[in-house]
Amino acid sequence: MSRLLTQLDLRVAAFNDRRLDDMEFPFVYVDAMFIKCWHSDHIASKAALIVSGVNETGYREPLGVAAGDTESFRT
């Protein structure tokens, strides 16, 4: 399981670190979805932050994801 999660972490990091400077997004949305997860020895509520952009042709694209303690979490 930890090997699978390590591979997932690498894929998410590569997705978040990709260059976006060759695209334009007139609209950008940030939203959070709260999920329950294990944190140390207890269950905690964490925010899964999702950033989406609407490109010039009107299609929405995912731009990045992050996990935080609150909806106002900063990376």
Secondary structure by P-SEA (a helix, b strand, c coil): caaaaaaaaaaaaaaaacccccccccbbbbbbbbbbbbcccbbbbbbbbbbbbbcccbbbbbccccccccccccc
